[in-house]
Amino acid sequence: MSSFDKQQLTRRALLGRGAQGLGTIALASLASPSLLNAAPTSGVLTGSTVAQKAKRIIWLTMAGGPSQFETFDYKPKLAELNGKPMPESMTKGQQLAQLQGQKLFCLGPMFPFKNFGQCQTEISSLFPHIGSVADNICVVRSMTTDAINHDPAHMFMNTGSQIAGRPSMGSWVTYGLGSESADLPGFVVLVSTGPGRSPQPIAARQWSSGFLPSRHQGVQLRSKGDPVLYLSNPPGVRRDQQRADITAIETLNRNHNELVNDPEIATRISQYEMAFQMQMSVPDLMDLSHEDAATIQMYGCQPGDGSFASNCLAARRLAERGVRFIQLYHRDWDHHSLLREELPLRAGEVDQACAALINDLKQRGMFEDTLIVWTGEFGRTPMSQSNKGAVGRDHHNQSMSMWLAGAGIKPGITFGATDELGYAAVENRCTVHDLHATMLNQLGIRHDAFSVKFQGLDAKLTGVEKARVIDEILI
């Protein structure tokens, strides 16, 4: 184009030519969708590392949102005002879930709290086993989140965004650090549900790799039956035959990759090989009958029962084998009603196993480099919610409780506080992005320098909002 043409380029011509360019990109993306993937990055941690305290993370997700008032945040003033109107000054103009526009009444803690350990941490009497390891954990009472409904709250807790399509925590971690296991995925997910009600669903997008290469996606292992569907060879297929097929497929894929340089082809190659290795490693991993009777009794499980306790024991076995990120979901904590009746059941399903996991890791010398996180996706309201007389609590995002342990976390402390009725975090308020920043910090990664180019932006697990490492809870 001449200088004269450049000067005479009209707005209509500019938009027309720009549209042609976008059409070309769109056509190319249809032919090869990988063109719009995140830009591949080599040495993603160059210049972004700090001292590493954790080699791995075990993330214990109480799916549904456990009530902090019956777990880790006792409020005597709330007990005093039980059944009385909630002060309007606290709730006026605030976002609520199912209680919006209703008359609000205080609901006091339904179960007594006790002081546990030398640290004298107040913990609900429903959790005596977690109380027995109180001197090893850090309780955070001032966590908050942006989301107030289950699915976006899970997305936010897992990915730092309420919008689906972002990489999950485990995917970010394995992308940055890889895995120490040659025959297991770096990111493994286990799901359990107690008997009884119909809990909120858990979707595979919670452990998606998003725009990162798909080999970093979480792999769900089933805790009952075959750990991975279709992993076993069909009748008549020998292992040496399968090895030959995989080698031939790998050769074809490598030849094609030399032409197109597609990161998803590299993923395909590695996943074929990983599946082949998992045929041998996974059945042995999930066979808990190899554990001694004392260990089985400590966790309070039966091999193959599919319980949260079995999954905690499997998590320890995964950690021993070099898996980098292990996420356990235990469902059915969504107590809009029947809180008094149902919460003791959920507590009983997880309490002993959580303490056993800590003690087991300690006796194996792994507690010091394993970061354990226990949390839901949001908290619960200090106001009551009634469904045909069955009392519960609504979703709440301005206050929630959680705990962390191991890998450089200060043991035996509580951090942060909510107001006297537990409505909002008022002291040392923490965000999900702060939690993610702290998690990455313990893994040796600077959160503000750990990014991937996606759609022209530097995408991060901790997002674009200001996030900080919660240094006060670190040794």
Summary of the structure (lengths in Angstrom):
residues: 475
radius of gyration: 24.7
end to end distance: 63.4
largest distance: 86.3
contacts: 1577
relative contact order: 0.21
helix: 40%
strand: 19%
